[in-house]
Amino acid sequence: MTTDGVEKLLADVCGTLARAGFDVASAGDEGSPGLRVRRETDSVLVGWVPGSELDPAGREDAEFEGIRAALRSALLAILTQAGHAVQVDRASGEVRVRLLA
């Protein structure tokens, strides 16, 4: 996939998620919580970082796996319906998006 192709995919994924009601405006801000969409060489990854308000005590072991699993399911459904090839990246837990061939 070309760099232009990945950029178009990134824009399409962000637009699809915005239309589905997700806030992707701050997705590129590394310091902020929320949904993060980033590009790689041949795909786009979508992940989530919890805000401190979910864990005011700041526990280092708070992983929010239930929220992450629900979000992954929603992302897989939304992005598949939009015509993308999606899968869960086992290493990071993020959703990997590719264009259908």
N, C-alpha and C positions, 0 to 999 in steps of 0.2 A: 504494500500500500504506500502511496506517495505521501509526502508531507502535507500536500494540499488535501488529499483524501482523509487523512487523520484529522486535520483542522475542520473539515466539513463534518466529519463524524462527531467531533467534539461539540460543534455548534448545534448539530441535530439532537444529540443526547441532552444537552443543556435545555434546548427549546422544548423537547418532549417532556422532560421532568418539570419544567416551569408550567407547561400547560396542564400537567397532572397535579399541580398545586404545591410542588416543592420549591423552597427558596434556594435558588442556585446563584443568586447575586454575589454572595460572598464565598463561593466555592473555591476560588483560587487563593483566598487569604489564609496562609498557613497558621496564623495565630488565632484564628477564630474557630469555634465549634460549628457543627452542622454538616450538611452534605458537601462532599468534596468530589469534584470531577476533574480528572487529570488525564493527559494524553501520554501514551507511550509510543514506541516506534510503529506498531501496527494495530493498536487498539486504544480504547479509552477505559479507564478504571473509575468506578464510582464507589465511594466509601463514606463513612460517617464518623464524626468525632463528637462525643457527648459534651454538652456544656456543663459548667461547674454547678449550675442550679440543680442538676440531676443528682449530684452528690456533694452537698455543701460541706461534708466532713472531709472531703478530699482523700478518700480511701484509695490506696494504690491498687488494691485487688478488685475494685469495682469494674467489671468488664461489660455489663449491660448486654449479655448474650441474648436475652429474650427480645430486647429492642432491636438488636442487630439482625437476628433471624427474621423478625417480622419485616424489617426494612428490606432485607435481601429478597424476601418473597415478593414484596410489592415491586421492587425494582425489576426483578426478573419478569414479572407479569407485564408491567407497563412497557418495558423496552422490547420484549418479545412481540407484543401486540403492535408495536410501532415498526416492526420489520427488521429488528436487529438480531444477530446471533449473540446470545449471552450465556455466560457460565460464571460460577463462583470460582474465584481465584483461591485455591486451597491454602496457599502460603499466607495471604493477607486477609482473607475473608471478604475482600471487595468483590464487586461485580465487574467482570471484564466484558466489554462490548466490542463486537466486530461487525462490519457490514456483511450481510448475506451475499454470497458469491453469485 
